[in-house]
Amino acid sequence: MQIYQFDSISADKQIAAILNRSLSFRKKDYQRVERILEEVRQKGDQALIDYTRQFDSPNMSREALRAGKEEIQAAAQQVDKSFMRAMNRAIRQIDAFHRQQLQKSWIDNREPGKILGQLVNPVDAVGIYVPGGQGGQTPLVSSVLMGAIPAKIAGVTKIVMITPPTQAGTINPHLLTAAHKLKLDAVYKVGSAWGIAALAYGTDTIPKVDVIVGPGNIYVTLAKKIVAGTVGIDIIAGPSEILIIADHTANPDFAAADLLSQAEHDTLSSAILITDDAQMATAVQKAVDKALVRLSRRSIAEESLRRYGAVVVVPDMDAAFMLANRIAPEHLELQIANPFEYLAQIRNAGAVFIGPYTPEPVGDYIAGPNHVLPTAGTARFASALSVDHFIKKTSLIHYSKAVFKKEAGDIIRLAEIEGLDAHAQSVKVRLNQ
């Protein structure tokens, strides 16, 4: 990793490169995904079977698209107690955190003759996309938990999961066990853009949903982007990123390990250290170089750090937080002596990890907050996946005749300013009744 001095031309250039990186889509990718979506819309299950046979499981049949009870029950016998213990802890803590987000309907009738309020209702159906991960060998169990638990807390009554099958037409038992534990309504063996299309438009086998959540590759992400508006989605996820603010008290090995935990994702990932201590900058740089040698994904991490990594030396902590807010990282770690004193300075971050023993993976798996976070600077205006993504808010309005007449003149004036005569007339017609 290269060390930069704050406010230097080279530092500004590198930070600009990091800020300007994004998940870009080529025209031919758009065309291909749009063709897939339309084919599923037109052909339904047959399109799903054709694509699944071509890319995932050559013997897939219509009857096998949905995981059966026997398969789900068998999965429970294939996972060990340590997995169940870890998953159950994660479920308890994710559930407890998200219950704090639950909103209630409300009514305000403080002004005589006027009732205002808001109804809060869950959406009817949610689809969770879970990537297959190297042919089902690396199941993203956390994606099941982070998508399903807030939906259930919101009150969603129909939650289904889709995930690509293995070549043999099976689903990793850890994923099935998680789905069963959370009492999901169904698990379907489809992936990629055709799976997103099935959730967005519905087929004979897979029901149409109202909201789609979950991570995926470029085709999944692009499909979600295209169907957004037909259904709700969580976010358009870009490359993973981490920003660590460290002072002289930080452990260089801790910081290096955390930087690499994101850099190994892919070559577009970003890993940044900001420090007010030049010796810490050098120590972390050396620790990263040392740790890189042991990584199985070394080439990916090296390319990520070369293109979008940086160690920035700033004059003080105020400058560190100013720069962090400018970058608006997905993950912000505070490895400083008094982190809680600086929380008020944080405006833009997906999630904040406080102290030396709170590395980013704590949030990925078990702490409780959702790990679906805004990336690529979108933390300036976006938030983590939450219960709010699965609810709708409906406004309530009631005026008595007296209140209506009291405010009618103002309503008419505003309607006339906008040139909407019929709006004004709908008020006028009631004034003499």
SETORVO-18793 format. One record per residue (C-alpha): residue number from 1; residue in three letters; x, y, z. Coordinates in pm, 1 decimal. Each point is the difference from the previous one (the first is absolute). Example, Ala and Ser with C-alpha at 12.3 -4.5 7.8 and 13.67 -1.06 7.14 Angstrom:
% SETORVO-18793
PT 1 ALA 1230.0 -450.0 780.0
PT 2 SER 137.0 344.0 -66.0
This chain:
% SETORVO-18793
PT 1 MET 0.0 0.0 0.0
PT 2 GLN 125.4 346.4 -83.0
PT 3 ILE 22.6 272.3 264.4
PT 4 TYR -136.2 344.6 -87.2
PT 5 GLN 17.1 333.2 180.2
PT 6 PHE -335.6 164.8 56.5
PT 7 ASP -88.7 274.1 -248.2
PT 8 SER 286.1 -86.8 -233.6
PT 9 ILE -67.4 -23.4 -373.7
PT 10 SER 72.4 -373.4 2.0
PT 11 ALA -235.8 -57.5 293.6
PT 12 ASP -278.8 195.7 -167.1
PT 13 LYS 50.8 -196.0 -321.3
PT 14 GLN -17.6 -337.5 177.5
PT 15 ILE -304.4 97.6 204.6
PT 16 ALA -172.5 121.9 -315.6
PT 17 ALA 69.9 -335.8 -165.7
PT 18 ILE -155.1 -178.0 297.1
PT 19 LEU -304.1 227.8 2.6
PT 20 ASN -52.4 -34.8 -373.7
PT 21 ARG 13.7 -377.2 -3.5
PT 22 SER -339.1 -163.8 -27.2
PT 23 LEU -174.6 -310.0 -122.6
PT 24 SER -28.5 82.5 -368.7
PT 25 PHE -217.0 -188.5 -245.7
PT 26 ARG 84.5 -44.4 -365.6
PT 27 LYS -262.3 46.3 -267.7
PT 28 LYS 25.2 -363.8 -100.9
PT 29 ASP -58.6 -104.3 363.4
PT 30 TYR -318.2 209.6 8.6
PT 31 GLN -117.2 -156.7 -324.3
PT 32 ARG 72.3 -352.1 117.2
PT 33 VAL -173.4 42.6 334.7
PT 34 GLU -300.9 172.1 -155.8
PT 35 ARG -30.6 -292.9 -240.9
PT 36 ILE 9.0 -246.9 290.6
PT 37 LEU -262.0 195.2 192.9
PT 38 GLU -233.2 14.2 -297.3
PT 39 GLU 43.4 -370.0 -74.3
PT 40 VAL -96.1 -91.9 357.2
PT 41 ARG -296.0 237.5 -19.2
PT 42 GLN -120.2 -169.2 -317.8
PT 43 LYS 91.6 -365.8 59.5
PT 44 GLY -6.3 -27.1 379.7
PT 45 ASP 118.1 -329.6 143.6
PT 46 GLN 127.6 -127.3 -333.3
PT 47 ALA 246.1 288.9 -23.6
PT 48 LEU 116.1 -68.5 356.0
PT 49 ILE 60.1 -365.6 -79.9
PT 50 ASP 183.6 78.7 -323.4
PT 51 TYR 236.5 248.2 164.8
PT 52 THR 55.0 -216.9 306.9
PT 53 ARG 85.0 -300.9 -215.1
PT 54 GLN 240.9 208.5 -208.1
PT 55 PHE 189.1 167.1 285.4
PT 56 ASP -54.9 -190.1 326.1
PT 57 SER -167.4 -339.9 5.0
PT 58 PRO -34.4 -191.3 -330.9
PT 59 ASN -275.6 -231.1 124.4
PT 60 MET -227.0 256.5 165.1
PT 61 SER -373.9 -63.8 -40.8
PT 62 ARG -308.0 206.9 72.0
PT 63 GLU -88.8 -226.6 292.5
PT 64 ALA 344.9 45.5 155.7
PT 65 LEU 1.1 382.5 -11.1
PT 66 ARG -135.6 11.9 354.5
PT 67 ALA 197.4 -166.0 278.8
PT 68 GLY -209.9 -280.6 148.9
PT 69 LYS -71.9 -76.1 363.0
PT 70 GLU 218.8 -309.6 -7.5
PT 71 GLU 295.3 197.4 -131.5
PT 72 ILE -43.0 266.6 266.9
PT 73 GLN -34.1 -257.5 277.2
PT 74 ALA 308.5 -186.0 -123.3
PT 75 ALA 200.8 323.1 4.6
PT 76 ALA -40.5 28.1 377.1
PT 77 GLN 187.5 -328.9 38.6
PT 78 GLN 294.4 126.8 -204.0
PT 79 VAL 94.8 302.8 211.2
PT 80 ASP 189.8 -13.3 327.6
PT 81 LYS -79.6 136.1 345.0
PT 82 SER 255.8 278.3 -20.7
PT 83 PHE -174.6 140.2 -308.2
PT 84 MET -339.4 -18.7 170.1
PT 85 ARG 137.8 174.1 308.6
PT 86 ALA 154.1 281.2 -207.6
PT 87 MET -308.9 40.6 -217.8
PT 88 ASN -234.4 8.0 299.1
PT 89 ARG 208.9 269.4 168.3
PT 90 ALA -1.2 205.2 -319.4
PT 91 ILE -378.6 -37.6 -35.0
PT 92 ARG -61.7 113.3 358.6
PT 93 GLN 220.6 306.7 -32.4
PT 94 ILE -115.0 102.7 -349.0
PT 95 ASP -361.1 -38.4 114.8
PT 96 ALA 54.7 208.4 314.9
PT 97 PHE 166.8 282.3 -193.5
PT 98 HIS -262.0 22.2 -272.7
PT 99 ARG -293.1 -7.0 243.0
PT 100 GLN 112.3 345.3 112.9
PT 101 GLN -78.0 127.5 -352.1
PT 102 LEU -364.6 -102.8 -5.5
PT 103 GLN -237.9 291.6 -58.5
PT 104 LYS -364.7 31.7 100.3
PT 105 SER -301.2 161.6 -160.1
PT 106 TRP -100.4 328.6 161.1
PT 107 ILE -291.2 245.9 19.7
PT 108 ASP 16.9 370.9 87.9
PT 109 ASN -333.0 162.6 93.0
PT 110 ARG 126.1 288.6 210.8
PT 111 GLU -168.1 261.7 -221.2
PT 112 PRO -381.9 -15.8 27.5
PT 113 GLY -163.8 -110.3 -324.0
PT 114 LYS 323.7 -126.7 -154.7
PT 115 ILE 144.8 -352.3 10.6
PT 116 LEU 338.1 -76.7 -151.8
PT 117 GLY 192.9 -320.8 23.2
PT 118 GLN 203.1 -272.4 -159.8
PT 119 LEU -64.5 -369.5 -53.5
PT 120 VAL 307.0 -224.1 7.5
PT 121 ASN -46.5 -332.3 -177.8
PT 122 PRO 240.5 -266.8 -120.4
PT 123 VAL 25.9 -94.4 -364.3
PT 124 ASP -168.2 -328.9 -84.4
PT 125 ALA 290.3 -199.3 -144.7
PT 126 VAL 382.2 12.7 2.8
PT 127 GLY 259.3 -188.6 -201.2
PT 128 ILE 352.2 -50.8 135.3
PT 129 TYR 280.0 -65.0 -247.6
PT 130 VAL 292.7 -203.1 136.5
PT 131 PRO 305.8 -53.0 -223.2
PT 132 GLY 113.1 -356.6 -60.7
PT 133 GLY 364.8 65.7 78.9
PT 134 GLN 243.3 -228.9 -184.4
PT 135 GLY -255.4 -262.6 -90.1
PT 136 GLY -163.0 -1.4 340.8
PT 137 GLN 323.7 -66.6 187.1
PT 138 THR 7.8 342.9 168.0
PT 139 PRO -358.6 62.1 111.4
PT 140 LEU -83.8 358.6 99.2
PT 141 VAL -212.7 -89.1 301.4
PT 142 SER 25.6 356.4 128.2
PT 143 SER -188.5 122.2 -309.3
PT 144 VAL -296.5 -217.6 98.0
PT 145 LEU -3.1 138.3 353.3
PT 146 MET 51.8 365.9 -92.6
PT 147 GLY -278.1 -9.6 -258.8
PT 148 ALA -260.9 -214.0 173.5
PT 149 ILE 14.2 120.3 360.8
PT 150 PRO -89.2 368.5 -56.8
PT 151 ALA -270.8 -107.8 -246.3
PT 152 LYS -156.4 -227.5 260.5
PT 153 ILE 18.4 271.7 264.9
PT 154 ALA -174.2 238.0 -241.3
PT 155 GLY -284.7 -250.3 -19.0
PT 156 VAL 47.9 -134.1 -352.5
PT 157 THR -210.9 -314.6 -31.1
PT 158 LYS 158.9 -150.3 -313.8
PT 159 ILE 379.9 -31.9 -16.7
PT 160 VAL 172.1 -216.7 -259.2
PT 161 MET 364.5 -58.6 -82.0
PT 162 ILE 169.1 -70.7 -330.5
PT 163 THR 353.4 -125.3 -47.6
PT 164 PRO 186.4 -169.7 -285.9
PT 165 PRO 12.1 -381.1 27.4
PT 166 THR 317.1 -203.8 -17.5
PT 167 GLN 72.1 -201.8 -311.7
PT 168 ALA -173.9 -293.7 168.1
PT 169 GLY -312.5 209.1 53.7
PT 170 THR 39.2 37.6 376.0
PT 171 ILE 31.2 293.3 240.7
PT 172 ASN 266.3 28.6 267.3
PT 173 PRO -142.3 -148.6 324.3
PT 174 HIS 108.7 303.9 204.9
PT 175 LEU -220.9 224.5 -214.1
PT 176 LEU -295.0 -237.5 22.5
PT 177 THR 41.5 -30.6 376.1
PT 178 ALA 2.6 379.1 39.2
PT 179 ALA -310.4 32.8 -218.4
PT 180 HIS -178.4 -269.1 201.0
PT 181 LYS 99.3 156.9 332.5
PT 182 LEU -149.1 331.8 -110.2
PT 183 LYS -312.2 -174.8 -131.4
PT 184 LEU 23.7 135.9 -353.3
PT 185 ASP -294.2 -95.6 -216.9
PT 186 ALA 201.0 -151.3 -283.1
PT 187 VAL 350.5 -41.2 -140.7
PT 188 TYR 44.1 -4.5 -378.1
PT 189 LYS 299.1 -122.8 -198.4
PT 190 VAL 54.6 286.9 -240.3
PT 191 GLY 264.2 269.0 -17.1
PT 192 SER 141.7 289.2 -199.2
PT 193 ALA -215.3 242.5 -200.2
PT 194 TRP -264.0 -263.4 -78.7
PT 195 GLY -58.8 -52.7 370.7
PT 196 ILE -49.5 372.9 53.1
PT 197 ALA -241.4 2.9 -295.1
PT 198 ALA -201.2 -283.1 154.3
PT 199 LEU -37.2 192.8 325.5
PT 200 ALA -87.1 324.3 -178.9
PT 201 TYR -253.7 -138.5 -249.8
PT 202 GLY -103.4 -337.1 144.4
PT 203 THR -21.9 -338.5 -171.5
PT 204 ASP -225.0 -301.7 50.4
PT 205 THR 243.0 -132.0 262.9
PT 206 ILE 149.0 314.8 153.0
PT 207 PRO -239.3 267.6 128.7
PT 208 LYS 47.3 366.8 -77.1
PT 209 VAL 126.9 198.4 299.9
PT 210 ASP -12.8 365.8 101.4
PT 211 VAL 359.9 46.1 116.4
PT 212 ILE 324.7 -173.2 -103.5
PT 213 VAL 309.5 12.4 220.8
PT 214 GLY 337.6 -168.4 1.9
PT 215 PRO 345.3 24.8 -159.9
PT 216 GLY 115.6 -149.2 -327.7
PT 217 ASN 230.7 30.0 -298.2
PT 218 ILE -18.7 266.1 -268.5
PT 219 TYR -294.3 -171.6 -174.1
PT 220 VAL -200.6 -25.2 321.7
PT 221 THR 76.8 361.0 86.7
PT 222 LEU -87.8 124.2 -347.1
PT 223 ALA -323.5 -201.5 -3.3
PT 224 LYS -99.7 155.3 333.4
PT 225 LYS 78.8 344.1 -137.9
PT 226 ILE -223.5 -58.9 -302.2
PT 227 VAL -297.7 -144.7 189.4
PT 228 ALA 16.2 268.0 271.3
PT 229 GLY -331.2 180.6 -26.5
PT 230 THR -181.0 -318.2 -94.7
PT 231 VAL 103.5 -123.6 342.9
PT 232 GLY 186.8 156.8 288.1
PT 233 ILE 366.8 -87.3 50.8
PT 234 ASP 251.2 53.6 277.6
PT 235 ILE 295.9 174.8 -166.1
PT 236 ILE 213.7 -10.0 -313.1
PT 237 ALA 307.6 -141.3 166.3
PT 238 GLY 341.5 103.5 -125.7
PT 239 PRO 346.5 -130.9 93.9
PT 240 SER 75.5 -53.0 368.3
PT 241 GLU 200.1 261.6 190.4
PT 242 ILE 152.1 80.6 335.2
PT 243 LEU 145.5 315.3 152.3
PT 244 ILE 195.3 -16.5 326.1
PT 245 ILE 80.6 304.5 211.1
PT 246 ALA 298.3 -82.0 220.7
PT 247 ASP 217.9 187.2 245.8
PT 248 HIS 320.2 -89.5 185.9
PT 249 THR -187.6 -248.7 222.4
PT 250 ALA -110.2 -224.2 -289.3
PT 251 ASN 139.7 -348.0 -54.6
PT 252 PRO 158.9 -5.2 -349.0
PT 253 ASP -68.6 -371.2 -44.3
PT 254 PHE -368.7 48.4 83.9
PT 255 ALA -29.3 285.6 -248.2
PT 256 ALA 181.8 -192.4 -273.8
PT 257 ALA -219.2 -307.3 47.8
PT 258 ASP -315.5 210.2 -24.3
PT 259 LEU 116.5 182.0 -312.2
PT 260 LEU 72.6 -332.0 -168.8
PT 261 SER -335.0 -147.0 107.5
PT 262 GLN -162.1 235.9 -250.9
PT 263 ALA 275.9 19.9 -260.1
PT 264 GLU -26.5 -375.1 -62.2
PT 265 HIS -363.8 29.5 -117.9
PT 266 ASP 83.6 118.1 -352.3
PT 267 THR 226.6 236.1 -191.0
PT 268 LEU -249.8 286.7 28.6
PT 269 SER -6.7 -13.2 381.1
PT 270 SER 136.8 295.6 191.4
PT 271 ALA 210.4 -6.6 318.5
PT 272 ILE 111.8 326.3 159.0
PT 273 LEU 185.7 85.8 320.8
PT 274 ILE -6.5 357.8 130.9
PT 275 THR 236.0 83.6 286.1
PT 276 ASP 149.4 302.6 170.9
PT 277 ASP 314.1 -197.8 85.7
PT 278 ALA 269.9 -43.3 -267.8
PT 279 GLN 158.4 -291.9 184.6
PT 280 MET -336.0 -179.1 8.4
PT 281 ALA -34.9 51.3 -375.0
PT 282 THR 334.6 -170.0 -62.9
PT 283 ALA -73.9 -279.9 248.5
PT 284 VAL -334.4 -82.8 -163.5
PT 285 GLN 156.8 11.5 -346.8
PT 286 LYS 260.3 -257.6 109.4
PT 287 ALA -262.3 -215.0 174.0
PT 288 VAL -210.2 -9.6 -316.7
PT 289 ASP 297.0 -108.2 -210.7
PT 290 LYS 81.4 -274.4 250.0
PT 291 ALA -356.5 -129.0 22.8
PT 292 LEU -52.8 2.4 -376.7
PT 293 VAL 245.5 -285.0 -44.2
PT 294 ARG -228.9 -238.9 188.3
PT 295 LEU -322.1 83.6 -185.1
PT 296 SER -155.0 -256.5 -234.6
PT 297 ARG -153.1 293.0 -192.9
PT 298 ARG 324.5 195.2 -2.5
PT 299 SER -13.0 109.3 -364.0
PT 300 ILE -349.7 145.2 42.3
PT 301 ALA 91.3 183.8 320.4
PT 302 GLU 321.0 139.2 -150.4
PT 303 GLU -182.9 136.1 -303.9
PT 304 SER -271.9 149.4 220.3
PT 305 LEU 254.0 174.2 222.5
PT 306 ARG 200.1 126.6 -295.5
PT 307 ARG -302.0 154.1 -171.7
PT 308 TYR -224.3 102.8 289.1
PT 309 GLY 204.7 -28.1 317.5
PT 310 ALA 163.5 283.1 191.1
PT 311 VAL 162.9 95.4 327.0
PT 312 VAL -61.2 370.1 60.3
PT 313 VAL 189.5 194.9 265.6
PT 314 VAL -206.6 292.3 131.6
PT 315 PRO 96.0 280.5 240.7
PT 316 ASP -265.1 -84.5 259.8
PT 317 MET -316.2 -197.2 73.3
PT 318 ASP -228.7 278.9 -119.0
PT 319 ALA 155.9 -30.4 -345.6
PT 320 ALA -34.3 -378.7 18.8
PT 321 PHE -374.9 16.6 59.5
PT 322 MET -46.9 272.9 -259.4
PT 323 LEU 165.4 -224.5 -259.4
PT 324 ALA -197.6 -303.7 115.5
PT 325 ASN -326.8 189.5 -44.9
PT 326 ARG 108.8 99.8 -349.3
PT 327 ILE 65.4 -363.2 -94.2
PT 328 ALA -318.1 -127.8 175.6
PT 329 PRO 123.5 -359.6 41.5
PT 330 GLU -205.6 -315.4 26.2
PT 331 HIS 197.6 -109.8 307.9
PT 332 LEU 168.6 253.0 231.5
PT 333 GLU 227.3 -131.7 274.5
PT 334 LEU 119.0 218.6 288.7
PT 335 GLN 325.7 -131.7 140.4
PT 336 ILE 74.7 302.3 216.7
PT 337 ALA 41.6 70.8 371.0
PT 338 ASN -335.0 169.6 68.3
PT 339 PRO -232.3 -98.3 -285.3
PT 340 PHE -328.3 89.8 169.0
PT 341 GLU 109.5 363.3 25.5
PT 342 TYR -0.4 24.1 -380.5
PT 343 LEU -333.1 -162.3 -85.6
PT 344 ALA -169.3 337.9 -42.1
PT 345 GLN 241.4 78.1 -283.0
PT 346 ILE -115.3 -297.6 -208.9
PT 347 ARG -261.6 94.3 -259.9
PT 348 ASN 58.1 -243.7 -286.4
PT 349 ALA 65.3 -370.1 61.0
PT 350 GLY -187.7 -324.8 -53.5
PT 351 ALA 106.0 -147.9 333.9
PT 352 VAL 251.0 103.9 266.3
PT 353 PHE 219.5 -253.2 180.6
PT 354 ILE 135.1 136.9 326.6
PT 355 GLY 317.9 -116.3 171.0
PT 356 PRO 278.1 -252.0 -66.3
PT 357 TYR -216.3 -307.1 62.6
PT 358 THR -280.7 92.4 -236.0
PT 359 PRO 128.5 -99.0 -344.5
PT 360 GLU -234.4 22.3 -298.3
PT 361 PRO -79.8 -377.0 -4.7
PT 362 VAL -172.6 43.2 339.8
PT 363 GLY -263.1 200.2 -185.4
PT 364 ASP -3.9 -232.6 -298.3
PT 365 TYR -113.5 -296.7 202.2
PT 366 ILE -118.0 32.7 354.3
PT 367 ALA -16.0 338.2 176.8
PT 368 GLY -355.7 80.9 -108.5
PT 369 PRO 2.0 301.7 -236.2
PT 370 ASN -62.7 -83.9 -363.1
PT 371 HIS 301.1 -59.0 -222.7
PT 372 VAL -177.2 113.6 -318.2
PT 373 LEU 152.7 348.4 -13.2
PT 374 PRO 26.6 291.6 -243.7
PT 375 THR 321.0 2.6 -204.9
PT 376 ALA 186.7 226.1 -242.3
PT 377 GLY -73.7 316.9 195.3
PT 378 THR -376.1 -58.8 13.8
PT 379 ALA 14.2 12.6 381.1
PT 380 ARG -40.7 374.5 -62.7
PT 381 PHE -371.0 -67.6 -56.6
PT 382 ALA -69.6 -371.6 54.8
PT 383 SER -25.4 -230.2 300.8
PT 384 ALA 48.1 -364.7 90.1
PT 385 LEU -269.9 -254.4 -78.1
PT 386 SER -257.8 23.4 276.8
PT 387 VAL -358.5 -73.0 99.3
PT 388 ASP -91.1 319.4 -189.8
PT 389 HIS 76.1 -171.3 -332.4
PT 390 PHE -290.8 -238.3 60.8
PT 391 ILE -271.6 242.1 104.8
PT 392 LYS -225.8 257.8 -166.8
PT 393 LYS -128.7 320.6 156.0
PT 394 THR -349.8 120.0 -89.9
PT 395 SER -109.8 352.2 96.6
PT 396 LEU -338.5 59.2 165.2
PT 397 ILE -191.0 330.0 -32.7
PT 398 HIS -341.6 104.0 135.9
PT 399 TYR -147.4 354.7 4.3
PT 400 SER -325.7 103.6 162.0
PT 401 LYS -218.5 252.3 -182.8
PT 402 ALA 116.2 280.7 229.0
PT 403 VAL 370.4 -67.3 -52.7
PT 404 PHE -54.7 -43.0 -372.6
PT 405 LYS -160.9 345.7 -27.9
PT 406 LYS 273.8 152.5 214.8
PT 407 GLU 274.9 -116.6 -238.5
PT 408 ALA -189.9 1.3 -330.5
PT 409 GLY 119.6 343.5 -108.5
PT 410 ASP 365.3 -97.0 32.8
PT 411 ILE -56.1 -324.7 -191.0
PT 412 ILE -175.9 188.3 -281.9
PT 413 ARG 278.0 258.1 -20.2
PT 414 LEU 273.4 -260.6 -29.2
PT 415 ALA -197.4 -193.3 -264.1
PT 416 GLU -51.8 316.9 -203.8
PT 417 ILE 371.3 85.3 18.8
PT 418 GLU 72.6 -340.0 -151.8
PT 419 GLY -263.5 52.9 -271.6
PT 420 LEU -206.6 -298.3 113.3
PT 421 ASP -353.8 133.8 -27.3
PT 422 ALA -169.7 -334.3 63.6
PT 423 HIS 190.4 -34.7 325.9
PT 424 ALA -126.8 341.4 109.2
PT 425 GLN -354.3 -82.4 -111.5
PT 426 SER -7.8 -321.6 205.1
PT 427 VAL 42.7 224.0 303.3
PT 428 LYS -230.7 281.4 -113.5
PT 429 VAL -290.1 -236.5 -69.4
PT 430 ARG -8.8 -96.0 367.2
PT 431 LEU 8.2 350.2 147.7
PT 432 ASN -373.6 65.5 -39.3
PT 433 GLN -116.0 -346.5 104.7
